[in-house]
Amino acid sequence: ILLHWYFKHEMANSTITKGLLVQSLKDLVQEIPLEKITIENICQRHNMNRKSFYYHFKDKYDLLKYIFQTEFIQSNPLEKSEGKAHIHNLCGYLYDNRDFYHHVLRPHQHNYFRLYFYETIQNFVEEGVEVILPPEKKDDFHVLFLTDGLVCGIERWIMDYKPIPPEDFVEKLFMLLESIGLKAYQDKQRREGN
């Protein structure tokens, strides 16, 4: 019983500590550019020591990844939603948290989190390309090209001073993708003489 209490108590403390670190970073990006935020800045907000931070995270980008994983990925696994619904959920989440992600996803700001975000979108695109293209036609070019476009489009949208609502953004995005897909299909049919 004592061991059970200890582990339960430690998990609760861990959750509280992580929550305070998350809130610190979310507050700080409103005041200081992300690249200038230090671990010391994050810890000072709640009178923690750096050891507490490093017990849970490698660096501030690992903390960013944790925020995205716990707030979005865990509640929206790719396997449970498809295509448009997944992108809609992602854009809804980013829109609801745009004050934070506006500072985190700045173009030309190279950081570990942006790479993680890119890889998350790339996983989604890979699944979509597998549905659209036959296996012999699918290659890295298609996946990377579509991922670049989607990431750039999402970043540009969320960086806008007043981004359009996510429903409108996703609708425009899929209208464009479906139009391109339909045109490609019609061109293929015409070339094959059907």
N, C-alpha and C positions, 0 to 999 in steps of 0.2 A: 504494500500500500504506500509506504514511504517513497519507494522508487517511482511508482506511478505518479504520485503528487509532484515529485521533483521534476520529472520530464514534462508534465503538464504545465507546471510553473515556468520552466525554462522556455517552453514553446510560446507561452503567453508573453513573456518578457521579450523574446525574439521578435514576435509580431509587433509589439509596441515599439521596440527600437527601430525596426524597419519602417514602420509607419511614420515615426518622427523624422527619420532621414529622408523619406519620400517627401513629406511636407516641407522640410527645409529646402530641398532642391527646387521644388515647385515654387516656393516663395522667392528664392534667390534668383531664378531665371527672369523674374519680373523686374529685378533691380540691377543685375550684373550680367554681362554677356556670358554665356555658358563656358566659353573657352577661358574666362578669367576666374571662374568659380573654383575654389580650392576645397580640398577635403576639410581643412580647418574651418572654412566658412560654413560648410554644411553642418559640421559638428557643433560649432559655437551657438547656432540657433537654439539648441536645446541643452546646452551645457554638457555635451557628451565629449568623451575623449576620442582621439583618432583610432585607438585600438578597437573601440566599439564599431566604428565604421568598417574597418578592415576585417573584423570578425565575420561580417556579412557580405561585403562587396570588395572587389579588386580595385575599383576606381569609380569615378563619377559616371562613366559610361556603362559600367556594369549595373549601377543603380538605375540609370535610364532604361536599360534593358529589362530590369526587374519591374519597373513601373509599367512598361508596355506589356510585358508578359502577364502580370497579375491583373491589370485593368482591362486588357483587351484579349490577348491570346487565350488565356484560360477559359474565358467565358464565350469565346467565338472560335473554337477549333475548326481548322480548315475542312476536316473530314465531315463536319456536321452541317456545313452550309455550302452552297454552291454558287459559283460565279458571281452573278449580280448581287445576290444576298450578302455574300462575304464582303464584297467591295462596299456595298451600302453600309454594312455594320462597321467596317473600318472607317469609312468617311464620316459616319455618324459619331463614332468615338472621337476621331480627330477634331471634328467640328465642335463637339461638346467640350473638348479640352484644348481648344485652339489658342487660348492665351499662353498655355504651356508649350504646345508643339510649334507655335509660331516662332518661339525662341530656340527650340531644339532642332528643328528641321531647316534651318537657314541654308540656302544654296551656297555652295563654295566653302562650307564649313565642314571640314573633314573630321569625322569622329567615328568612334567604334559604334555608336548607336545608329548613325546613318547607314553604316554597312549592314548592321543587323536588320534595320527597316527594309533595306534594299533586298536582302536575302529572304525576308518574309514575303515580300511582294513577288520575288522570283519564284518561290515555291508555289504560290497561287498561279502564276502565269504558266509554269511548267505543266500543271494539271490541266489548265485550259488548252494549251497547245496540243497536249496528248489527245484531247477530245476532237480538236479541229483538224489536225494534220495526221495523215497516215504515218506510221512509225518510220518508214523509209524516207519520208520527206522532212521529218522533224530533226532539227539540229540546234546547236547552241545559238546560232545567229538569230533565229526566230524568237527564242526565249529572251535573250539579252536585249534585242531591239524592242520588244514589247514591254519588258521590264523597265528599261530606260525611259520609255515614253510614259508609262503609267506612274512611275515614281516622280518623274519631272512634273507631270500634270497634277498629281496630288500635292506635291510641294508648292507649286505655283499657286494652286487653289487655296491652300491653307495659309499661305503667306500674304494673300490679298488682305487689304485693310478690312474689307467687309465681304468675306467670301459668300457666294450664293449658298443657299441651303444644300445639305448633302443630297437630298432627294433629287434636286435639279441637276447637281453636278454629275451624279451617277447616271441619271437619265440621259444627259447630253453625251457622256462618255460612252455608254453602251449603244446609243443611237449611232454614233460615229463608228464604233467597232463593228456593229451589225451591218452598216452601210458598206464598209470596206470589205467585210466578209462576203456580202451579197455580190458586190461588184467583182470580186475575185472569182467567185463561183460562176457568175454569168460569163466572164471572160474565158474561163476554163471550158465551159460548155460550148462556147462559140468556137474556140480553137479545135475542140474535138469534133465539131460538126454536129452536135446534138441539138 
